[in-house]
């Protein structure tokens, strides 16, 4: 029997409507003090009348103080349950993809809130962001080895999100862990660092959008802004772009892009430019540079709600600079991974900046993250990625 966590009157409505998160101000702390729980402890969530709402894990140090694991009360969230959920996640990905390269686990959408696992063939890279999943780490490890027998399992628990759960940051890998992750995407091959790359190494979420590049880039000049390891730019070069320029602030990222261009035999058509994206694009415009396709895939400019104003300004600036660099009838590929910038808001940003520059716009395609990043219908935060392919013409 788990300890009860009792909600205040009428605070069960979101849970009954399908949501999985419980905020600290929704808890009746007079009846069940949050300080009485250990981080990650299993609880039975109850409404003010004592009616069971399900099983959750709790963290008294976090604003999201509990995350529902099941609508059933008193479940034992141990090895057997974790293995079953990982098995379900694996079955879905194997149905969706014919090769073992994808996001295997995507948190709440796979019934494992606070856990992300990316698969690179026989190497798994996992990231735990909550106390509840940290408490289950041994069971997660055992279940992953039981299901997939990976050559290597790496934990990249070095994201700043862990500080919100009062968790330490660390990277854990066996001594014989590979230095590089091997990635195959849309027929192209990439290498990224296993331990020092961004997040869990690769951004599988844009796979479907990048698969559409051949339609737009053949025989064209392409600019890839915030290029990281060259996922967009190198796939554009392979698809027939005559020239690709990759821009990133990180010299390390651009070295990866160079190496990946060599790996895909397109180094003669890929150049790199290190520097602040806003400054590089302004300098290119001042020099009269023009491109047929400009790809803008920045990091999240709005990580928290309080960053919304400054972040919105950044999205406006970068899209304006990108449009200025397009030749007539050029194509802007504009993306945002900021949950706090909605799809409609990004569309408005593109529209407003086009109007400011007196451009005619046509949205040709719209994409979200791929199906290995499934959306939980009650949790908007799981639906974070949006990408527009827009033709930009001079009015």
N, C-alpha and C positions, 0 to 999 in steps of 0.2 A: 504494500500500500504506500503510495506516494503522499507526501504532505499536501494539504490543500492550499491553493492560492485563490483567495476570494476577491471577486470584482465588486466595485461599487454599484449601486442601483443604476440600471439602464446602461451600464458600460459593456454589457455582453452583446450589444447589437451588431458591432462590427464583426465579432467572432461568428455570430450566428449567420451573418451575411456572407461568410466565406473567408474573411481575412485571417491571417495567421499570427499577427503581431499584437502584443499587449503592451501598452505604455505604462510607465510607473504611476502616472496620475489617474489611471483607471483601476488601480488596486485599492481595496479597502484595507489600508495599512493598520487600522485599529483592530481588525479581525485577524489579519495575517500580515504581520510586519515583514517588510522585505529584508530587513537586517537579520531575520531569523534563517535566511536561506544561504547556502553556499553557492558560489558561481558555478553554473552548469548543472545544478541539482534538478532532478525530475520532480514535477509537481502535477497535481490534479487541479485543473482550472475549474472554478465553480462560480455561478452567479450569486447574487445577494441572497437568494433563497436556498442556496446550497445545491442547486441542480448542477450535475456534472456537464462540463462543456468539452472536456478532452484532456489530453496529456501534453505538457509542455516542458521545456527546460527553462530555467530562470537565471537571471543575473542581476543582483541588486545594485550593481554599479553602473548599469546601462539605462539610457532613456527607454529603449525597447527592452523592457525588463523580462519579458517571456516570449518565447516563440513556440507556437503550437506544432507538435509533431504528429498528433492523431486526434480525430474526433472521438476516439474511444478513451475512456478513463482507465487509469491503473495499468497502462501497457508497460511492458519491460523493454525499454529501448536499448537492447544490448546487441550482441554479435548477430543473433539470428535475424532480428528486424533490420539491422543495418545491411547485412548481406542481401536480404530480399530486396531492399530498395536500390542497392547498387546493381543487383541483377536486373531489375526492371529498367534502370537507366541504361545499362549496357544493351539490353535487348532492343530498346528504341534506337540507339545509335547504330547498331548493326543493321537495323532495318533501313536506316536513312543513308548510310554510307557503305561503300564497298571496300574501303581501306581504313586501317586503324589510326586515323588522325582526326581528332575532333575534341570538343568539350564533352567529357563523359558525364560529369555531374555539374549541374547549375543550381545549387542552393535550394531555395524553397520550391522551385518548379519541379524538382526531383525528390521532394520530400526529405531533403537533407539540408535544412537551413543553416547557413554558415559554412558550407563546404563547397569548394570548387575543385574539380579534377580535370586536367587536360591530358589527353593521350597522344603520345608520339611513338607509334609502333609499340615496342616493348619497354618504353620508358613512360612513367606516369609522373606528372608534376601536380601536386595538390597544394591547396591553400585553405587554411582554417581561419575564420574571422570572428568566431564567437566562442564564449566560454563553454557552452553546451557541447559543441563539436570537439573542442580541445579536450574535454573530459572523456570523450569517446575515441580519442585518437588511436589508442591501441587496437580497439575493435575495428576501426576504419582500416588500419594498416593490415590487420589479419584478413579482413574480408576482401580487400583489393588483391592481396597475394593469393587468396583462395580462388577468386574468380578469374584472374588474368595471369597469375604467375609472372609479373613484370620482371625484367632484368634489373630495373632500377626504379625505386620510388623516392622522389624528392619532395620535401615539404618546403615551400616558399612562404613561410609564415613571417614575412618581413614587410607586410603592408601596414600603413599607418592606421587603417581602419581598426586594427586590433587594439589600439590605444583607447578607443571608445568603449571597449569591453574590459579594460584594465588588464590586458594580456601583453606579455613581452613579445618582442619581435626577434625572430631567429630564422636561419636557414638550416635545414637538416638533410644531409645526404650521405650515403655510404661512401667509403673511401674510394671505391672503384667507379663512382658515378661518372658518366661521360661528360666531357667538357662542353659538348655541343648537342643540341637537339636537332634532329633531322626532320624537316617538314616537307610534305608534298601537298601542293594546293593547285587545283585546276591544271594539273599537268606540269607545273613548274616545281623546282626544288630549292629549298632554302636551308641555311644553317643559322641558328641563333644560340647564344650562350645558355647553358643549362642552369647555371647558378647566378649569373650576373645580368641577365636580360631583364626586360621590362615585365612586371607582373609574373605570369606563369610562362613567359617566353614568346608566345605567338598570339596573334589576335585572330582566332578562327571566326569571330563573329561577322567579319566582312566578306567571307568566302563567296557568298552568292552575288553580292554586288560586284566583286572583282571579276567574277566569271563573265560579266557582261562587257568587259573592256574591249574585247576584239571588235565588237560592233562599232566602236567609236574612235579607236586609235590608229587603225591601219593607215600608214602613209602620213601620219600626223606628228606634230611636235607637241610634247607633253611635259607639263610641270607637275611634280609630285611634292606637295608641301607637307611638312611633318612626316617625312618619309620613313623614319625608323630604319628597319632592315631592308626596305625597298619592296614591300609586298605589292603595293599598287604600281609603282614605277617599273619594276622589273617585269611584272606580268604584262604591262603595256608594251614594253620593248619586245618581249617574246611574241606578242600579238601583232607586231608589225609597225610600231611607232618608229619614225625615222630618227628621232632624237628625244631623249628623256633627261630631264634635269631634276635631281632629288635635292630637297632642301631640308635641313634639320639643324638644330642647335648643337647636337651631340656629335663630336668627332668620332666617338666609338660607334654610334649608330651608322654614320656614313661609311665607316670602314666595313661594317657588316654589309651595307648596300653594295659597296664595291665588290666585296668577296662574292656576294650572291649574284651579281651581274656576271662575274667570271664563271660561276658555277653553271649559269644558264646560257653561256656563250653569247652574251649581248653587251659585254663591257665596252665595245667600240661605240655603242650608241647611248651609254649612260654616263652622265657627269654628275658630280656632287658639289653642293654649295653649303658650307657651314656658316651658321649665323642665326640671329633672331629672325623668325619668319616674316614679321612685319617689316623689319628693316630691309631684308633681302628683297622682298617683293616690291617695296617702294623704290629701291635702287634699280631693280630691273625695269620698272615702269619708267623711271627717269631716263634710263638708257634706251628707251624705245623698244624693249623686248616684247615680243608677242608670241602667244602659244595657241594651238588649236584646242587643246584640252588642258584644263587646270583642275587638279585634284586637291581638295583641302580636307584633311582628316586629322584635326587637332586633338590633343588630349582634352580632357574635360575642363572647360573654362569655368564651369559652375559645379563645384564639388559639393557645396552646401548651399542651402537656401539663401543664406546671408550674402553669398557671392553673386547673386542673380544680376544685380545692376552692372557691376564691373564685367561680369562674364558676358552679358548680352552685348555690351559695348565692344568686347573683343570679337564676338561672332560677327557683328556688323562690320568692323574694320577689316577683318580678314576676308570676308566675302566681297567687300567693295574692292580691295586690292586685287583679289583674284579676277574679278570681272574686268578690271582695267587692263589686265594682261592678256585678255582674250581677243583674238582677232574676230572679225565679223562672222557670225554664225558658229562661233566656238561653243564648246560644251564645258560647263562648270559641273564638277562632281563635288558636292558639298555635304559633309557629314558632321554629326555631333553625337558624342557618347555621354553627354550630360543629361541625366534623367530630369533635372530641373529646367531644362529647355525642351518644351514639348515639340512634337512634330509640327503642329500648327505654328508655333513660334518660330521655328527655323524656316518654315515656308515664308512667314511674314518678313523675316530678316532678309531673305533672298529677294523677295518682291520689293521691299523698301529700298534696298541698295541698288537694285536694277532701275527703279524709278528715279532715284537720285542721280544715276549716271545716264538717264534717258535711254535705257536699253529695253528692247522687247524680249520677253522671256516666255519660254515654253517648257513646262515640266515634261520630260520624256519618260522618266522612270522614277519610282520611289521604292526604297528597300528598307528593311529592318534587319535585325540580327538573324542568323540562320537557325534552323530547327534544332540544332544541338544546344541552343540557348533558348529553350522554350519559355513562354511567358505564363506566369501564374495569373489567372484572370482577375484575382482580387488584389494583386500587389503590383501597382503601377511601376514601382521601381525596377521590376524585372523586365520591363519593356523600355529599354534605355536608348537603343541605337536607332538613328534615322539618317537616311542618305537620299539626296535628290540628285538626279541627272537632269541638268537644265540647259537648254540651248539659249544662248545669249546673242541677240542681234542688235545692231545699231539702228536706232529709230530714225 
